[in-house]
Amino acid sequence: MLFHLVKKDFILAKKYLLFMLIFAVIGPIFIYSKLGFDNGSFTSFLITVLFTEYILFNMVSMQEDKYRGSALLCTTPHTRNGVIKAKYLFILVIFIGCFLLFNLAVAIGFSTGLARLNIYSIGIALCKR
């Protein structure tokens, strides 16, 4: 059941999804180059993830508000608890996507100063949201 709600959120955000995926690769590189201090890869990743999640989640919320999606969603057999879990899962999927794209950009070598993130950095980033 949650899969359908998360899929709905991605369909609502499809206008900005490609742009945000490109930003998830280019954003950390640009931010790291402008920061100018050592070990700024975590900071650039965190800023990029927060911005990406905010834009996509805000786009979904605006689309639901515009078309009365939350009111219409109450008429479906989905519980409120399920809808809330789907929203959290949507944000978690965005986070995982940004993490994978960041590590892919580091592995390919788009940037010379960025370092791969470890489990500790992932935990801190999840707690900061």
Buried (B, 14 or more C-beta within 10 A) or exposed (E): EBEEBBEBBBEBBEEBBEEBBEBBBBBBBEBBBEBEEEEBBBBBBBBBBBBBBEBBBEBBBEBBEEEEBEEEBEEEEBEEEBBEBBBEBBBBBBBEBBBEBBBEBBEEEEBEBBBEBEEEBBEEBEEEE
